[in-house]
Amino acid sequence: MYEYHKGTKNEINKDLKEKLTAHSYSWYFGRKFADFGGLYLGFFSAVLLAFLFIRDTKETPTSCFIRTCHCQAYVFGKATGGFLSMAAAWLLFVVVFLSLSAVAGIRNGLPVSLIEFLIPAVCYMLPNVLMIVSVYTIIALGFRNPLPGVPFLFLYLMYSNMGPLRPLAITVRFDGGFLEAVAPRAVYNQVFLLVVSAGLLFMASAIWKRRRIG
């Protein structure tokens, strides 16, 4: 059983000192950024990546020429383009919130570490973006239309946010308040996302090879 009460100034300062001695201000900020930033980036990806294959899945002279190209080169090239597009959005988010973290920390005399901010942003966001791109790729080539990937990825995001960390989740949530952020044991999940993403891209290239014009 827990009992909450309004803390006094000394109690709050003591609690803040203990928390910020254990980890830097950027350590907590970085994990909360990876939490909410990964969620918003997932929704953003679900909409933006619909345009990745929209032109190539239509029967035009250009798409006919593309389908005669080397299958793996085409599929991995498109996936790389989609990943780099989302990585650019990720980098913009990182720069903005990294600056806010540094300014707020320095202004208030709080310990700041840029590396501790970047580690969760890289580990808990970029593998998830790669997985989203890979899923979009195989759906677009399987259905010959990228639009079915939009509702599927929204369902995937809902699955990933239902309770504790689920297998192959594309969002990593950090429970607790700002200074109580608890990281789930997501290392294996993130590595598994990279492996499955590679497998999906190879499957997508096999699908494209079947449909190429001989």
C-alpha positions as CSV (number, residue, x, y, z in Angstrom):
1,M,0.0,0.0,0.0
2,Y,1.3,3.5,-0.9
3,E,0.3,6.8,0.7
4,Y,0.9,10.0,-1.2
5,H,1.2,13.4,0.4
6,K,2.3,16.9,-0.8
7,G,6.1,17.0,-0.3
8,T,7.8,19.9,1.4
9,K,10.5,21.9,-0.3
10,N,13.3,20.0,1.6
11,E,11.7,16.6,0.7
12,I,11.4,17.5,-2.9
13,N,14.9,18.8,-3.2
14,K,16.3,15.7,-1.4
15,D,14.4,13.4,-3.8
16,L,15.6,15.4,-6.8
17,K,19.2,15.3,-5.6
18,E,19.1,11.6,-5.1
19,K,17.6,11.0,-8.6
20,L,20.0,13.3,-10.4
21,T,22.9,11.8,-8.6
22,A,22.0,8.3,-9.8
23,H,21.6,9.6,-13.4
24,S,22.0,12.8,-15.3
25,Y,19.1,15.0,-16.3
26,S,19.7,14.0,-20.0
27,W,19.4,10.3,-19.0
28,Y,15.8,10.8,-17.9
29,F,15.0,13.3,-20.7
30,G,16.4,10.9,-23.3
31,R,14.3,8.0,-22.2
32,K,11.1,10.0,-22.2
33,F,12.0,11.4,-25.6
34,A,12.5,7.8,-26.9
35,D,9.1,6.9,-25.3
36,F,6.9,9.6,-26.8
37,G,9.1,10.4,-29.8
38,G,9.0,6.8,-30.9
39,L,5.3,6.7,-30.7
40,Y,4.8,9.9,-32.8
41,L,7.4,8.8,-35.3
42,G,5.6,5.5,-35.7
43,F,2.3,7.3,-36.6
44,F,4.2,9.7,-38.8
45,S,5.8,6.8,-40.7
46,A,2.5,5.1,-41.2
47,V,1.3,8.0,-43.2
48,L,4.4,9.2,-45.0
49,L,5.6,5.9,-46.2
50,A,2.4,5.3,-48.2
51,F,4.0,7.5,-50.9
52,L,7.1,5.3,-51.1
53,F,5.7,2.8,-53.6
54,I,2.6,4.6,-54.8
55,R,4.0,5.4,-58.2
56,D,5.9,2.1,-58.8
57,T,2.9,-0.1,-58.1
58,K,1.0,1.5,-60.9
59,E,1.4,0.1,-64.4
60,T,3.3,2.8,-66.3
61,P,6.2,2.6,-68.7
62,T,8.5,3.7,-65.8
63,S,7.2,0.9,-63.5
64,C,7.7,-1.7,-66.3
65,F,11.3,-0.6,-66.7
66,I,11.8,-0.7,-62.9
67,R,10.5,-4.2,-62.7
68,T,13.2,-5.4,-65.1
69,C,15.9,-4.1,-62.7
70,H,17.7,-6.3,-60.3
71,C,15.1,-7.3,-57.7
72,Q,17.2,-7.0,-54.6
73,A,18.8,-3.8,-55.7
74,Y,15.4,-2.3,-56.3
75,V,13.7,-3.5,-53.1
76,F,16.7,-2.6,-50.8
77,G,17.1,0.7,-52.6
78,K,13.4,1.7,-52.0
79,A,13.6,0.5,-48.4
80,T,16.8,2.5,-47.9
81,G,15.2,5.6,-49.3
82,G,12.2,5.2,-47.0
83,F,14.5,4.6,-44.0
84,L,16.6,7.6,-44.8
85,S,13.5,9.8,-45.1
86,M,12.3,8.7,-41.7
87,A,15.8,9.0,-40.3
88,A,15.9,12.6,-41.5
89,A,12.7,13.2,-39.5
90,W,14.2,11.4,-36.5
91,L,17.3,13.5,-36.7
92,L,15.2,16.7,-36.7
93,F,13.4,15.6,-33.6
94,V,16.7,14.7,-32.0
95,V,18.3,18.0,-32.7
96,V,15.3,20.0,-31.4
97,F,14.8,18.0,-28.2
98,L,18.5,17.6,-27.6
99,S,18.8,21.4,-27.7
100,L,15.9,21.8,-25.4
101,S,17.4,19.3,-23.0
102,A,20.8,21.0,-23.0
103,V,19.4,24.5,-22.5
104,A,17.0,23.5,-19.7
105,G,19.7,21.5,-18.0
106,I,22.4,24.2,-18.1
107,R,20.0,27.0,-17.2
108,N,18.9,25.1,-14.1
109,G,22.3,23.8,-13.1
110,L,21.4,20.2,-13.8
111,P,23.9,17.5,-15.0
112,V,23.7,17.1,-18.8
113,S,25.1,14.4,-20.9
114,L,24.5,14.4,-24.7
115,I,25.6,10.8,-25.1
116,E,23.1,9.6,-22.5
117,F,20.4,11.4,-24.5
118,L,21.4,9.9,-27.8
119,I,21.8,6.3,-26.7
120,P,18.1,5.6,-26.1
121,A,17.1,7.7,-29.2
122,V,19.3,5.4,-31.4
123,C,18.6,2.1,-29.7
124,Y,14.9,2.4,-29.1
125,M,13.8,4.3,-32.2
126,L,15.9,3.5,-35.3
127,P,15.4,-0.3,-35.3
128,N,11.6,0.4,-35.0
129,V,11.7,2.7,-38.0
130,L,13.5,0.0,-40.0
131,M,10.9,-2.5,-39.1
132,I,8.1,-0.2,-40.2
133,V,9.8,0.4,-43.5
134,S,10.3,-3.4,-44.0
135,V,6.6,-4.1,-43.2
136,Y,5.5,-1.4,-45.6
137,T,7.8,-2.8,-48.3
138,I,6.4,-6.3,-48.2
139,I,2.8,-5.1,-48.0
140,A,3.2,-2.7,-50.9
141,L,4.7,-5.4,-53.2
142,G,2.4,-8.2,-51.9
143,F,-0.8,-6.2,-52.6
144,R,0.7,-4.1,-55.4
145,N,-0.6,-1.2,-53.5
146,P,1.0,0.5,-50.4
147,L,-2.3,1.8,-49.0
148,P,-3.2,-1.4,-47.2
149,G,-0.1,-0.8,-45.1
150,V,-1.7,2.2,-43.4
151,P,-4.4,0.4,-41.4
152,F,-2.1,-2.5,-40.8
153,L,0.6,-0.3,-39.3
154,F,-2.0,1.5,-37.1
155,L,-3.1,-1.9,-35.8
156,Y,0.6,-2.8,-35.3
157,L,1.1,0.3,-33.3
158,M,-2.0,-0.5,-31.2
159,Y,-0.6,-4.0,-30.6
160,S,2.8,-2.5,-29.6
161,N,1.2,-0.2,-27.0
162,M,-1.1,-2.8,-25.3
163,G,0.5,-3.3,-21.9
164,P,4.0,-4.5,-21.3
165,L,6.6,-4.8,-24.1
166,R,5.3,-7.3,-26.6
167,P,7.4,-9.4,-29.1
168,L,8.3,-7.4,-32.2
169,A,6.8,-4.2,-30.7
170,I,7.6,-1.2,-32.8
171,T,7.4,1.2,-29.8
172,V,9.3,1.0,-26.5
173,R,7.4,2.7,-23.7
174,F,9.1,3.8,-20.4
175,D,6.6,3.5,-17.5
176,G,6.6,6.0,-14.7
177,G,7.0,9.7,-14.3
178,F,9.9,11.8,-15.6
179,L,12.3,10.8,-12.8
180,E,10.8,7.4,-12.4
181,A,11.2,6.2,-16.0
182,V,11.8,2.5,-16.0
183,A,13.3,1.0,-19.2
184,P,11.8,-2.4,-20.2
185,R,14.2,-5.2,-21.1
186,A,14.0,-4.4,-24.8
187,V,17.5,-5.3,-26.0
188,Y,16.5,-8.7,-27.4
189,N,13.4,-7.2,-29.0
190,Q,15.4,-4.5,-30.8
191,V,17.9,-7.0,-32.1
192,F,15.1,-9.3,-33.2
193,L,13.5,-6.3,-35.1
194,L,16.7,-5.9,-37.1
195,V,16.8,-9.6,-38.0
196,V,13.1,-9.8,-38.9
197,S,13.4,-6.6,-41.0
198,A,16.2,-8.1,-43.1
199,G,14.1,-11.2,-43.6
200,L,11.1,-9.2,-44.7
201,L,13.2,-7.3,-47.2
202,F,14.5,-10.6,-48.7
203,M,10.9,-11.9,-48.9
204,A,9.9,-8.7,-50.6
205,S,12.6,-9.0,-53.2
206,A,11.5,-12.6,-53.9
207,I,7.9,-11.3,-54.4
208,W,9.1,-8.6,-56.8
209,K,11.2,-11.2,-58.7
210,R,8.1,-13.2,-59.4
211,R,6.3,-10.2,-60.8
212,R,9.1,-8.7,-62.8
213,I,8.8,-8.6,-66.6
214,G,11.1,-11.2,-68.3
